[in-house]
Amino acid sequence: MTNDLDVPVLIAGGGAAGLTASTLLSRMGVDSLLVTADPAPSVLPRAHLLNQRAMEIMRDIGLAEDVYATGTPAAQMAYSAWYVGLAGESPDHGRRVARIESWGAGGDSPEWRAASAERPANLPQSRLEPRLRARAEELAPGRVRFHHELTAFTQDTGGVTADVTDHTTGARLRVRARYLLGCDGGRTVGPALGIAFEGVRDVARMVTFHLSGDLSRWARDPDVLIRWLWLPDLGTGGVLVPLGPRRWGPDSEEWAFHLHYPAADGRALDEASVRADLRAALGPAADAVTVRGISRWSLEGVVAERFRDGRVFLLGDAAHRHPPPGGLGLTSAMHDAQNLTWKLAAVLHGHAGEGLLESYAAERRPVAAAGVRRALDSTRNHLAIHAHFGGGPQAGPAENWRRARRLWSDAPEDRAARRAFLRTVAAQSMEFDELGVEFGYVYDQGAVVPDGTPVPHNPDPVRIHQPAARPGHPLPHAWLTDPDGERLPVARLLSPGRFLLIAGEDGHAWCAAAEKAAARTGLPLDAVRIGHLDGDYLDPRSTWTRWRGHGPAGAVLVRPDRFVAWRAASAGANPVERLASTLDALLARRATR
């Protein structure tokens, strides 16, 4: 049987992972076909937080300004807060009992500004994914096909052969691809390969309500993005998040409300029960909203036992599923795509050997597993916060209210309870101030060439991002000045799919070596000199000079995904030979010298 279509890369799944992979591959000149059984992007809000690294990816594919313009203004995502209920007869309904700065005060804190030129953003997936789809279709016309389901596939030493069904017409399509990316949330590709998940399942059942209406009378704090509600009348917790789309904060026209249920609680599956619980949770505010949709999902923290099987790779929820705290699930899916696509492009364009692809799992699986552990830790701390409020459904409303009122009581006997509660809330900075987790993660092995230097000391790897231009580390952020006196971040020196050698002010020999390497092999490699007094770009505040870790004649090599691949302290002997050997090792290819 002949193939109906031959493509280098077949992508199964049209969520954030698949659409990001499609756009990045197109930007690097790689043809791909994306198929998904869904007729359109999801209308459910689902995840919404985009960290700084995710926004760097949005910048790469040309969507950053659109996301910033349509997402939550920075000032209205500066805090998260805890409340007792939302609305009700008691004057204590809606009382705020704690608040914590979040995401670097919307990206405005010095630490977050020092990490990246991009600030965090907030846009629900129901509005992000249509934008990703439109961009993917613009870059690859006819190659993004919704309502097309991957029904079966086989692989051999040369590629993957897949059967795809067009659910609109009923037609069947046979596709031959060099590689298959499983971005389908674990529905088809992973199970077909027998890849199991490892980790914690059924932590809780969640019911999400998509609401429209005016809640400004009750959700009053304009700088709070996520409202964590303790609901004494139900003895459980809820989460209220504004969804915009035109106004944000208290004036938001749409909202997501999440209700927590124990894993074994059958009420979560009953339509009448969850609607009754929603009304009880919102109190009088329930009359101000309309339920637009209800979805149910299980809170879990799991990682696939392997991310690769031959010519098939798993990305996003097909490879790892995070609990919501920290918003790591959506962003990690994008990071997977960023990591894998440049490697696929290098292999498909003949610049790297197949061995380079082994580094995808070596790099991404440990990072994903660490992120899942972090999200589970944050979830457990949320449960500890809940425990300070009340005794749960079995305690009854009166007892739950009595316990909750201790948290703002002036009575001496309640002081210890309030202090313990505030200490537990402060610990939630592990979720809302985890810059080291979001931006500072390091690839200890994979497509990097170590330079023998010790790991920089970091007293708090969760909250602190310690910049370093050391192999395996993310490219440190620095503001530079170009020859025309214009200001730009060092990250903008990289173009999609291209390597960048950054030499010191006296690193002319490294730049010449890079030029020879690019000319000899066709590798997409650029080279610049950066110095505080001399260079192609100036480092006016010596920020890059502080982090580069080499002298004026040294250099670092940066991968297309903005991770440092290699570093030389100085020029040394024969930089042409040394750079060529480095590239051969990095790209798993035969010697090109």
Helices and strands as residue ranges (DSSP letters): E 5-12, H 16-27, E 32-36, E 49-50, H 52-60, H 64-70, G 74-77, E 79-84, E 95-101, H 103-107, H 110-115, E 121-122, H 125-139, E 144-146, E 148-156, E 159-166, E 172-182, H 189-192, E 197-213, E 224-231, E 236-244, G 249-251, E 254-261, G 266-269, H 271-282, G 283-288, E 289-304, E 308-309, E 312-314, G 316-318, E 320-321, H 328-348, G 354-357, H 358-389, G 393-395, H 397-405, G 412-414, H 415-427, H 429-432, H 435-438, E 479-481, E 487-489, G 490-493, E 499-503, H 508-521, E 525-531, E 537-538, H 543-547, E 555-558, E 564-568, H 575-586
